[in-house]
Amino acid sequence: MTRKLLLALASLAFVTPTMAQTYPVNPISIIVPFTPGGGTDSMTRLVSNQLSEQTGWNVIAENRAGAGGTIGLATAARATPDGYRLVMGQVDNLAVAPWLYPNLSYDSVKDFSPIVNVAGTSVIIVTRADSPYKTLEDVTKAAKAKPNSIDYASPGAGTITHLAAVLFQEKAGVTLQHVPYKGSAPAMADLLGGQVPILFTSIPSAFAQLRAGTIRGLAVTSSERSTILPDVPTVAELGYKDFDVTVWYGLLAPAGTPDDIVQKVNTEMNKVLSSDELKKAMNAQGAEPLGGTSAEFAATIARDHKKWGPIVEASGAKAN
């Protein structure tokens, strides 16, 4: 009996590394922390399909929406750390949410193993094509002349777009009147309908209307001009030094996932993100592929988590 037990233990010693090397042997689920049809959902399905085609892996998207994306992140944080349940996180629910939700059930820095930063885009400040505001300077001049006289819309209080507006007001020394909406679509509808004159939103949310010529881009909030919208200036180049608000989407695993699995997925994802086909598909959605190491993505999360704390406090936004 003792000899049989020793042989069984010895065989397990050989099986475990083999299982790690042959990952994945089961389907991989990527949690989408928002509803189907949105920007994060489209981004996740795009990369999961490309990853499946490239590797032969069975990769599926799984929607777990609610509470600004925090329910999906919490689900992923509690998952078994074996590489078979990942999550597509964003700057909103990884860097901003910890400052908005007093009882958040996950730690965005400690409860995940970052895999790769998938895509990036920017917040864009837009107005209707027939608006009297031709430039961002027109907005600031009018706001300084009559504080609180100009309304601006955002997809919701505490979103990265709202916080970009808070930061802009601080830098420009102006006060605008915030009109929060429950998402980008109703905010855009009211902008087009003339109910609000200015909208802070993400490029993917505004891309179709920009291409149609119904709205005008006044500025993007990233440190450099968007390659997708090269004619739209940055807020920084318009005189607001060091202004940089970037929106990113990244793939993560639960904390404790074996590093060899994290690195294997990172390697394959970087191959996907470097393809011309994926770049073209992302550009059509108003985003750009990123990539890089898992350590670089971890540093991005930690940096933005630290950055947004005082800005959330200044905004007064809170979520229950």
N, C-alpha and C positions, 0 to 999 in steps of 0.2 A: 504493500500500500504506500509506504514511504517513497519507494522508488518511482511508482506511478505519479505521485504528487510532484516529485522533483522534475520528472520529465514534462509534466503538464506546465509547470512554472517556466521551465526552460523554453518550451514552445511559445509561450506568451511573450517572452522576451524578444523573440524573433518576429512575432506577428505585429506587435505595436508599431515598430518603425516602418514596417511594410505598409501598414494602413495609413500612416502619415504620408508616406511617399506616393501612395496611389490616390490620395484625395483629389477630387471628390468621388465617392462611390454612391452617393445619394443626391437627390435634387437639392439645389441651393436656392433658398428663398431670400429675396431682398425686400424688406419691409419698406413700403412707401407710406410715410406718416401723414399723407393727405388723401383727399378723395380722387377717384379716377377722373382723368381729363385735364387736371391742372398741370402746371409747369414741372413740378417735381415728379409727378406720375409719368409724364411724357419723357422726361430725362431718364428716369429709371428704366422704363421699358426700352428705350433706345439703346442704352448701354448693356442691359441684360440680354437683349436679342443679339447684339454684336458679340458679346462675350460667349454666348452659346454657339454662334456660328463659327467663331474662331477656334474654340477649344473642344467643341463637342459636348461640353458640360450641359446639364439640364438646369438652367437658371430661370426662375420665375419671379414675377413681381407680386407682392402681397400687400394690399391696401389696409392700413390700420390708422384711420383718420381720427382727429379730435383734439381739442385743446391746443390749437396752434402747432400741431405736430408732436406734442410732448407725449401723447399716448403711444404712438408708434415707437418713439425713442425708449420709453419706459419698457415696452414689450421686448425690445431688442436687448436692453440691459439685463433683463431677467432670463434671457434665453441660454440654453446650454452652450458653453464656449467651445464648440467643435467645428466651427466654420460653415455650418449648414443654415444658419439664420443670420443674415447681415441686415444692415439698415442704411438707407440714403438720408443722411442728415444735412442740415443747412445751417447757415450762420444764425438764423432766427432761433432754432430750437436747441442749438449747442452753445452759442455765445451770448444770446440775448435772453432767452427764456429763464436761465437761472436767476436773473435779476428781476424778472417779472413775476414769477410764481414762487410765493413764500414757502410752499410745501411741495416743491418739485421732488418726484420720487427717484430721480437719478442724478448723479454727478457727471456732468458732461466731460470732465477731464479724467476722472478716476474709473468710471464704469464702462469705458469703451477702449477697444484697440483700434485706433485709426488705421485704415488701409491705404486709401489714396484720395487726394482731392480731385474730383471728377471734372467739374465744370465751373466756370466763373462768368459773371456778368456784372452789370452795374445798375444802380438806381438812376433813373432819368427823370428830369423835371420837364414836363410837357404842358402845352397849352393848345387851345384850338387854333387851327390854321388861320382863322380870321380874327384872332385875338389882337388887341392893341399892344400886348406885350410881345415885342419882336425879339428882345434879348433878355437875359437874366438881369442885366443892369436896369432895364425898364421896371422890372418887378421890385427891385430893391429901392429904387428912387421913389416909386409910388408908395411903398410900405413905410419908408422914412417920413414921407410927407404926411401920411395918415396911418399911424400905427393901428393894427388890428382891423384894418379896413379891407384887407384882401384875404379871402378864403382860399384854403388849399385842401385838396382831398388826399387821402392815403388809403390803402387797402385795410387799414385797421390800426387802432391804438397799440403801440408797443412793437409794431412790425419794424423791420429794418428800414423800410421806406419812411415810416413816420419818424424814426430816430435820425435818419439822414436829414429830414426837414428841421428837426430840433437843432442838430449840429449846424446846419446852414444858418439858421436864425441867429445862433450864438456868434458865429464867425462874422456875419454881415451886420450885426447890430440892429436887427429888425424884429418886429413881432407880427406874425401872421396868425390867422384864425384857423385852427385845425378842424376839419370835417372828416371824421373817420367813417369808413364803410366796412361792410362785411365781405371783403374781397376786392380784387382788381376789376372784375367785370362791372359791378354796379358803379364803382368809382369812375371808370372810363365812360360809362353810359351817361352819367350826370355831367361829366366834362363836355362830352359831345353835345349834350342837350342844353348847355349853357348855365346849368345850376351852380357850377363851381368853375373858376377861371384857371386854376393851376392844379396839377396832379403830380405827386411824387409816386412813382411806381417802378417796377423792374423793366428792363429792356424787353424781355420776352413778352411781358403783358402788354406792352405798347407797340411791339414790332409791326403787327399787321396794320394798325392805323397810321403808323409813321410811313410805311411803304405806300399806303393808299393816299397819303397826302392830306388826311383829315385833321391831323394834329402836327404841331411843330415841336421839335426838341430844343429846349433852351440850354441844357447842360447835362452832362453825365457826372456822376460823383466819384468815379474811379480816378486814380492818379494819372492815368494815361487815357487818351482817346480810345474809344472802342473801334476795333478794326471793322466791325459790322456797320457802324455809323460814324465814319471818319470825319464828317463835316460838322458834327455836334461837338462843341468845345467842352473841356472839363471845367468843373467849378474852380479848381485850383488855378488854372491858367487865366481865369477871369479875375484874379486878384485875391483869392482866398487861399493863402499859402498852406501847404501840407494837407489840404482837404482830400480825404480818401475814404470812401465807403464802397466796399466791394461785396458783392453777393456771391457766395459759393455753395456748391453741393458736393458732399463727399461721402465715400463709402466707409462704413465702420463695422466692426465685429464686437461682440461682448468682450469685456475685459477677461483675460485669462485664456483667450484663444491662442493655441500654439503659434509661436512666431513663424515657424516654417510654413504654416498655412496662410498666415497674414502675408508673408513675403511672396508666396506662390500666387495668390490672388492679385497682389500688387503688380507683379511682373506681367501677368496676362492682361490686367486692366491698362497698364501703360502701353502695351502693344495695341490694344483697341483704341486708346485715346490718341495715338500717333497716326492713325490711318486717315487718309484723305476723305474717305467715305464718311467717317464719323464726324470729322470737322465740318464737312458740308452740311450734314444733317443737323448738327448743333447750331451752326450759323443760321440755318433756316428757322430755328426756334429763338434766335436772338442771344445765344450763349456761345462760349468758346471752351474747347477742351483744355484741361490743365495737366494733370498727371504729377509725377514726382514720387518721392519716397514716403513711406509711412511716417518717418520721423518729421519730415517737413510738414505733413498734414497735421500731426500732433502739435507742432509749434504754432501753426496757424490758428488752431482751435484755442490754445492757451493764450495767444496774443490777443485775439478778438474777444475772448471771455473777459480779459482784464480791461480792454479798451471800452467796452460798452457799459460797464457798471455805472460810472459817474454820469454817462449820457442818459441812461434809463432813469436815474435818480432825478436828473434835471427835467426830464420830460413829465415826471409825475405819474407815468403809466404804471398800472398794476393789474395783475390778472388773478382771478380766484381759482 
